[in-house]
Amino acid sequence: MTTAITNEILNKALLQPEKDRARIAEALIASLDIKTDPDIELAWQQEIDKRLSEIDKGVVKCIPWEEVRDRLYKNANAQG
């Protein structure tokens, strides 16, 4: 694919709503032919299960994405 076509696709994708951009990103990442280590995949799944359990039990408090994003931007701007 030429750079012009790639740029056109990218520019159109960036104009899409956030949820659609997330779906596009997920599909593109999933399409990469990356070998995964089954042990690492298992460890990640166990970590995900543990965190979901902590959320379900009320052990941890979730922070809305908008708040996290605002904190990140604030910290990035404070650092220069």
MARLUMFI-299931 format. One record per residue: chain; residue number from 1; x, y, z of N, C-alpha, C in turn; residue in three letters. Coordinates in nm, 4 decimals, padded with zeros to 6 digits. Example, Ala and Ser with C-alpha at 12.3 -4.5 7.8 and 13.67 -1.06 7.14 Angstrom:
# residues 2
<A 1 <01.3190 -00.5690 00.7800> <01.2300 -00.4500 00.7800> <01.3200 -00.3300 00.7800> Ala>,
<A 2 <01.2850 -00.2250 00.7080> <01.3670 -00.1060 00.7140> <01.2900 00.0030 00.7870> Ser>,
//
This chain:
# residues 80
<A 1 <00.0846 -00.1166 00.0000> <00.0000 00.0000 00.0000> <00.0893 00.1231 00.0000> Met>,
<A 2 <00.0525 00.2200 -00.0797> <00.1347 00.3401 -00.0866> <00.1149 00.4269 00.0362> Thr>,
<A 3 <00.2103 00.5135 00.0584> <00.2030 00.6037 00.1726> <00.0797 00.6927 00.1631> Thr>,
<A 4 <00.0453 00.7381 00.0440> <-00.0707 00.8261 00.0268> <-00.1991 00.7551 00.0685> Ala>,
<A 5 <-00.2148 00.6311 00.0285> <-00.3347 00.5557 00.0640> <-00.3372 00.5294 00.2148> Ile>,
<A 6 <-00.2223 00.4934 00.2688> <-00.2127 00.4696 00.4127> <-00.2512 00.5952 00.4896> Thr>,
<A 7 <-00.1983 00.7084 00.4483> <-00.2306 00.8349 00.5148> <-00.3784 00.8681 00.5020> Asn>,
<A 8 <-00.4364 00.8407 00.3856> <-00.5791 00.8676 00.3650> <-00.6642 00.7822 00.4597> Glu>,
<A 9 <-00.6300 00.6541 00.4690> <-00.7031 00.5644 00.5593> <-00.6880 00.6115 00.7039> Ile>,
<A 10 <-00.5664 00.6444 00.7433> <-00.5406 00.6905 00.8793> <-00.6190 00.8176 00.9098> Leu>,
<A 11 <-00.6155 00.9136 00.8192> <-00.6867 01.0391 00.8407> <-00.8367 01.0165 00.8537> Asn>,
<A 12 <-00.8931 00.9275 00.7718> <-01.0363 00.8973 00.7820> <-01.0672 00.8281 00.9141> Lys>,
<A 13 <-00.9799 00.7377 00.9555> <-01.0007 00.6664 01.0820> <-00.9978 00.7634 01.1996> Ala>,
<A 14 <-00.9081 00.8599 01.1963> <-00.8952 00.9558 01.3060> <-01.0159 01.0484 01.3182> Leu>,
<A 15 <-01.0943 01.0585 01.2134> <-01.2142 01.1418 01.2169> <-01.3346 01.0697 01.2777> Leu>,
<A 16 <-01.3211 00.9411 01.3022> <-01.4322 00.8608 01.3536> <-01.4511 00.8849 01.5034> Gln>,
<A 17 <-01.5716 00.8553 01.5538> <-01.5943 00.8667 01.6985> <-01.4994 00.7761 01.7765> Pro>,
<A 18 <-01.4787 00.8102 01.9011> <-01.3812 00.7395 01.9852> <-01.4052 00.5884 01.9891> Glu>,
<A 19 <-01.5303 00.5462 02.0064> <-01.5588 00.4029 02.0141> <-01.5234 00.3325 01.8836> Lys>,
<A 20 <-01.5488 00.3964 01.7709> <-01.5146 00.3364 01.6424> <-01.3629 00.3303 01.6239> Asp>,
<A 21 <-01.2915 00.4352 01.6687> <-01.1449 00.4327 01.6598> <-01.0877 00.3203 01.7449> Arg>,
<A 22 <-01.1486 00.2963 01.8610> <-01.1030 00.1864 01.9468> <-01.1234 00.0524 01.8771> Ala>,
<A 23 <-01.2381 00.0351 01.8117> <-01.2640 -00.0898 01.7388> <-01.1635 -00.1085 01.6255> Arg>,
<A 24 <-01.1348 -00.0001 01.5548> <-01.0381 -00.0063 01.4443> <-00.9009 -00.0441 01.4988> Ile>,
<A 25 <-00.8595 00.0215 01.6070> <-00.7282 -00.0069 01.6665> <-00.7193 -00.1514 01.7122> Ala>,
<A 26 <-00.8250 -00.1992 01.7766> <-00.8263 -00.3377 01.8244> <-00.8149 -00.4357 01.7077> Glu>,
<A 27 <-00.8883 -00.4096 01.6006> <-00.8838 -00.4983 01.4845> <-00.7462 -00.4976 01.4193> Ala>,
<A 28 <-00.6844 -00.3804 01.4100> <-00.5510 -00.3721 01.3496> <-00.4469 -00.4447 01.4339> Leu>,
<A 29 <-00.4526 -00.4253 01.5645> <-00.3574 -00.4937 01.6527> <-00.3775 -00.6446 01.6453> Ile>,
<A 30 <-00.5025 -00.6883 01.6460> <-00.5320 -00.8315 01.6396> <-00.4847 -00.8927 01.5081> Ala>,
<A 31 <-00.4773 -00.8104 01.4035> <-00.4378 -00.8624 01.2728> <-00.2876 -00.8853 01.2602> Ser>,
<A 32 <-00.2100 -00.8310 01.3529> <-00.0651 -00.8486 01.3476> <-00.0306 -00.9931 01.3810> Leu>,
<A 33 <00.0620 -01.0474 01.3083> <00.1017 -01.1865 01.3269> <00.2112 -01.1916 01.4332> Asp>,
<A 34 <00.1679 -01.1840 01.5576> <00.2625 -01.1815 01.6696> <00.2521 -01.3127 01.7461> Ile>,
<A 35 <00.3631 -01.3779 01.7643> <00.3674 -01.5014 01.8426> <00.3566 -01.4648 01.9894> Lys>,
<A 36 <00.2685 -01.5323 02.0606> <00.2532 -01.5059 02.2024> <00.2958 -01.6278 02.2826> Thr>,
<A 37 <00.3481 -01.5999 02.3989> <00.3913 -01.7041 02.4909> <00.2697 -01.7460 02.5735> Asp>,
<A 38 <00.2304 -01.8728 02.5681> <00.1129 -01.9174 02.6432> <00.1225 -01.8881 02.7931> Pro>,
<A 39 <00.2422 -01.8953 02.8492> <00.2597 -01.8661 02.9917> <00.2308 -01.7194 03.0221> Asp>,
<A 40 <00.2741 -01.6322 02.9318> <00.2486 -01.4890 02.9497> <00.0997 -01.4606 02.9343> Ile>,
<A 41 <00.0365 -01.5222 02.8353> <-00.1072 -01.5043 02.8160> <-00.1848 -01.5507 02.9393> Glu>,
<A 42 <-00.1450 -01.6641 02.9969> <-00.2095 -01.7165 03.1170> <-00.1910 -01.6203 03.2338> Leu>,
<A 43 <-00.0704 -01.5675 03.2491> <-00.0428 -01.4737 03.3578> <-00.1276 -01.3476 03.3432> Ala>,
<A 44 <-00.1404 -01.2967 03.2198> <-00.2239 -01.1793 03.1969> <-00.3693 -01.2105 03.2295> Trp>,
<A 45 <-00.4186 -01.3247 03.1869> <-00.5582 -01.3607 03.2139> <-00.5832 -01.3725 03.3635> Gln>,
<A 46 <-00.4870 -01.4299 03.4362> <-00.5009 -01.4406 03.5815> <-00.5032 -01.3019 03.6466> Gln>,
<A 47 <-00.4210 -01.2124 03.5978> <-00.4179 -01.0754 03.6504> <-00.5501 -01.0042 03.6225> Glu>,
<A 48 <-00.6015 -01.0211 03.5023> <-00.7309 -00.9615 03.4664> <-00.8404 -01.0152 03.5572> Ile>,
<A 49 <-00.8437 -01.1472 03.5752> <-00.9443 -01.2090 03.6617> <-00.9344 -01.1566 03.8047> Asp>,
<A 50 <-00.8118 -01.1419 03.8547> <-00.7902 -01.0917 03.9903> <-00.8423 -00.9494 04.0039> Lys>,
<A 51 <-00.8106 -00.8656 03.9060> <-00.8537 -00.7256 03.9129> <-01.0051 -00.7126 03.9017> Arg>,
<A 52 <-01.0657 -00.7926 03.8131> <-01.2113 -00.7902 03.8018> <-01.2766 -00.8340 03.9322> Leu>,
<A 53 <-01.2197 -00.9342 03.9959> <-01.2712 -00.9813 04.1243> <-01.2609 -00.8717 04.2301> Ser>,
<A 54 <-01.1487 -00.7989 04.2316> <-01.1314 -00.6900 04.3270> <-01.2349 -00.5797 04.3044> Glu>,
<A 55 <-01.2647 -00.5515 04.1783> <-01.3666 -00.4513 04.1464> <-01.5030 -00.4998 04.1925> Ile>,
<A 56 <-01.5363 -00.6253 04.1598> <-01.6662 -00.6820 04.1973> <-01.6861 -00.6832 04.3485> Asp>,
<A 57 <-01.5785 -00.7073 04.4241> <-01.5879 -00.7144 04.5706> <-01.5804 -00.5762 04.6356> Lys>,
<A 58 <-01.5523 -00.4736 04.5564> <-01.5413 -00.3388 04.6115> <-01.4095 -00.3114 04.6798> Gly>,
<A 59 <-01.3100 -00.3972 04.6556> <-01.1780 -00.3807 04.7174> <-01.1062 -00.2588 04.6594> Val>,
<A 60 <-01.1291 -00.2326 04.5324> <-01.0668 -00.1182 04.4657> <-01.1759 -00.0273 04.4103> Val>,
<A 61 <-01.1422 00.0984 04.3969> <-01.2347 00.1972 04.3425> <-01.1878 00.2336 04.2017> Lys>,
<A 62 <-01.2771 00.2236 04.1070> <-01.2436 00.2600 03.9692> <-01.2478 00.4115 03.9536> Cys>,
<A 63 <-01.1623 00.4606 03.8674> <-01.1581 00.6035 03.8367> <-01.2060 00.6198 03.6927> Ile>,
<A 64 <-01.3012 00.7079 03.6687> <-01.3502 00.7279 03.5317> <-01.2374 00.7706 03.4383> Pro>,
<A 65 <-01.2432 00.7233 03.3141> <-01.1411 00.7524 03.2140> <-01.1188 00.9019 03.1998> Trp>,
<A 66 <-01.2252 00.9807 03.2012> <-01.2106 01.1253 03.1829> <-01.1221 01.1859 03.2912> Glu>,
<A 67 <-01.1374 01.1373 03.4143> <-01.0550 01.1870 03.5244> <-00.9090 01.1445 03.5074> Glu>,
<A 68 <-00.8878 01.0203 03.4684> <-00.7510 00.9706 03.4457> <-00.6851 01.0505 03.3341> Val>,
<A 69 <-00.7589 01.0693 03.2234> <-00.7063 01.1448 03.1093> <-00.6685 01.2863 03.1513> Arg>,
<A 70 <-00.7563 01.3532 03.2278> <-00.7277 01.4892 03.2727> <-00.6027 01.4947 03.3604> Asp>,
<A 71 <-00.5871 01.3952 03.4484> <-00.4669 01.3894 03.5334> <-00.3414 01.3707 03.4483> Arg>,
<A 72 <-00.3500 01.2826 03.3491> <-00.2342 01.2587 03.2619> <-00.1943 01.3852 03.1871> Leu>,
<A 73 <-00.2929 01.4552 03.1304> <-00.2644 01.5792 03.0589> <-00.2045 01.6835 03.1514> Tyr>,
<A 74 <-00.2602 01.6932 03.2719> <-00.2098 01.7900 03.3690> <-00.0643 01.7590 03.4058> Lys>,
<A 75 <-00.0353 01.6318 03.4315> <00.1019 01.5917 03.4663> <00.1973 01.6132 03.3500> Asn>,
<A 76 <00.1531 01.5811 03.2284> <00.2385 01.5984 03.1108> <00.2694 01.7453 03.0888> Ala>,
<A 77 <00.1707 01.8311 03.1069> <00.1919 01.9756 03.0887> <00.2805 02.0329 03.1986> Asn>,
<A 78 <00.2706 01.9782 03.3195> <00.3522 02.0269 03.4305> <00.4994 01.9919 03.4110> Ala>,
<A 79 <00.5255 01.8825 03.3376> <00.6638 01.8390 03.3179> <00.7298 01.9081 03.2006> Gln>,
<A 80 <00.6550 01.9806 03.1236> <00.7205 02.0572 03.0210> <00.6726 02.0370 02.8870> Gly>,
//
